[in-house]
Amino acid sequence: MDNVIVTSVLILAVIAVIEGVSLFYKSSRRVKKLAFAAVVPVFPDDDDLRERLEYLGDKLSGGSYYIEEIIIINYGATIEQLEICGRFCYENRNAILTDPASLEKILSKTFAIERKT
């Protein structure tokens, strides 16, 4: 009976070591940056647009994220807001300013989604 218990404990210990090694090996091999797209809607009454874009710019410059594309959608933005967005798009090459009608086309291109025509 003691041999059975010792054998089962040794087998469980070997399995635990194998699981631990494979778990840490996989975690060290993971991609450190996550890829995603950011969508920023701009409405006429949006008073904190500059702060939101600065926050997004800070996240980008931190290097912890890889944003495939920043899509700024114009839902009736004012001239001042359009200037802020234009400046942001100029400083960040992966940012684009678009209208709601073009959003589906841009998303399908960004994520390589096949559209049925």
Disulfide bonds with the S-S distance in Angstrom:
none
